[in-house]
Amino acid sequence: MKKSLLSLLLLPFCASAQNDLLSEIDTVKTDNRVESVFKSLKIVNLESTKLAAKGDFYFIVAHRFGYVKHGFEDFFGMDDANTQIKFSYGVTNWLTAHVSRSGFQKTYEMALKYRLMAQEKEGFPVTLVGFNSLAINTEMKKEDFPNLKFDNRLSYVTQLLISRKFTERLSLELAPTYFHENTIRDILDENNNVITPNPQSNDQFALGMGGRYKLTKRWSVNVDYAAHLNRAKNSVFTNPLSVGVDLETGGHVFQMHFTNSRAMNEAGFLGQTTGDWGKGEISFGFNLVRVF
């Protein structure tokens, strides 16, 4: 099963120049389908129901800095950057593939996003998109874990993304999620002491939610949040909450936001967010999206 999933996620893709991003933002085609529910492939952390058009190649650079609570000591977290580089490709108009590498746990991720149903002006009320990802944690070392196997590095995510564009300004989304981590780290207390036995299940469930409100032709406010539904009682991890704005400039979408999660791959921010908004454990971040 795992080998089949890995083979599926490794679909080949290449880049080719296509339409300017602006031509696809905030437009509705002449057929019955509602378009441009979201302007970017992600709301903030959460995947949106937007897919790349066939042949479009996306280059995405994302940063999450350290917590702002330390002030000028580390220049409000700017001295501590976590970076993700991602490439996404529209295999067809209904199927997008991506690969990425991020600094959080030195993670490589492969994913597929595919449209199941589209919202219609007169007809089906929502857009349904499936999302599946496979993440590989390469930070774990054999010298630290003598019995380490490749399978121990893997995490899987399956999501159903359900969105609706209510007006030309407002779009909302729900994302019921199942994710599985082959290796669960020991639960730590607030002093980083190991609590045993580890009660966290490898099989985990979350409900993501998010939305976009368009302020002007180029600006929007975006929010997303994910509630972990079966987190262990003594876990130090928290639910990810992100708030930000999107700025569309030519062929770019520039997303600026504040979030309590420094991980950018799905299993990372859903299961291993540590920041607490109430304690000032908030990071500034951005996603820079360029389409070719």
Buried (B, 14 or more C-beta within 10 A) or exposed (E): EEEEBEEEBEEEBEBEEBEEBBEBBBEEEEEEBBBBBBBBBBBBBBBBBBBBBBBBBBBBEBBBBBBBBBEEEBEBBEEBBBBBEBBBBBBEEBBBBBBBBBBBBEBBBBBBBBBEEBBBEEEBEBBBBBBBBBBBBEEBEEEEEEEBEEEEBBBBBBBBBBBBBEEEBEBBBBBBBBBBBBBBBEBBEEEEEEBEEBEBEEEBBBBBBBBBBBEEEBEBBBBBBBBBEEBBEEBBBBBBBBBBBBBBEEBEBBBBBBBBBBBBBBBBBBBBBBBBBEEEBBBBBBBBBBBB
